[in-house]
């Protein structure tokens, strides 16, 4: 007789047995529910194999428990074959060992190789075959040897904990506490079984505490993963914001390039055309008047030929900066092409426009340009026309300015001419090119 | 921690060193009637022989319980067998007592004062070989006198 024999009044013994059975059922139920919880976690998150292994381990422990201790299964189902029960209990114990080891490998990945788990699985498989195919006297005898195999797992798992702790893995102390409780209760049961200490069987408490510690560990890891996920989301959000700002900047830059003349810094012809059309539409809708002017630098080809293209560029740059500095913010200037420029002045009549243009012309005339040969001054001519909300299209308004400019050039340059119908050529061949 | 404390309070230590079985005897004198005792210690043991009462043999030895008993017997016809016996003193006549065996993993018959009170497993079933059992049975009996064995 290798287990303790209890004795007392029938009432006390049955009460004792009932109480122990109730407590065991409580723990078995708790372990089973934890198993269900881990299995549910696995279903929600199929990649977490550690949850599946812990669920399997919990179910195996619960299965073993109903055949052990007060043997609840035989109390509730007296006809259940006890030989099948003892085989199932042994099988559950044996299979649970490599599952638990694999669980630790998944929990702390990259610490151990496959040799340990292979050996553990091999030993478990061998013992399982003995349990299934041999009589109980045989597998009970080999069970003692298998207990030695189980004992070898303890330092192995301790080593995994040690490496995980050194590596800085989270939640290792919680795992160690759970495993230590499992070991202590296991040691208690062995010593109690042998009559060395007078306590009680506590394996179910040990399993429950171990599994509960793992659930704390899982919760701790979920929190860490959640925090990491939040951080990733935040980083992503910041990266997107940064990238959006960069793209906006690039877009603005491209937009600026698309509507700016690179040499003079003035708007280019395409943008000038758009803005002129907008301004004409505005005058047409809200009333008022505006002045449009085309400017042409006098003898620009001669300047290029005499002083070089760099000097020509200087002239263009100067006129660009002159327009930028001297015009109102509401006025508009653009390089129309070559040495020609477009200007328009919103809410301005012809007289006011001419005053501004004359002022610009005098400023430009007074500027001395320096070349390799000698200093020189440059003039420009202009033609201007007004728009008071009539039916003229933008091309027509520009044509009027062009006629006036042509006339200014024809009548001696360095001057401005206001458009009138008399300036229109009689035939198209007389139009300025 | 609360669960552990509750468990200890729910499971009072089932024995006391003063009540340890010694040389095949244990006395219940002085122990509360509600106490549950672990009948651990030196039981009388008769190897390779099955008897109902201690008076049927004078070849008793002592064997520690709980402990594996296989080494104390020599297999006969493939069977290992023996008889455990214990004298319990201080019983109250008319009170129903119960003995809760541990998992034996064998065939057993239990007697109180030579009277059969229960069994586990079958020694000679129809299959022609013992049918062992791993159940943890509880057997009750009512002693007619203050001591029983």
Interface residues (C-beta under 8 A of the other chain):
Chain A: X1 X2 X3 X4 X5 X6 X7 X8 X9 X10 X11 X12 X13 X14 X16 X17 X19 X20 X23 X70 X71 X74 X82 X83 X85 X86 X136 X140 X193 X194 X195 X198 X199 X200 X202 X205 X208
Chain B: X3 X4 X7 X8 X10 X11 X13 X14 X15 X33 X34 X35 X36 X37 X38 X39 X40 X65 X66 X67 X68 X69 X84 X88 X95 X96 X97 X98 X99 X100 X101 X102 X103 X104 X105 X132 X133 X134 X135 X136 X138 X140
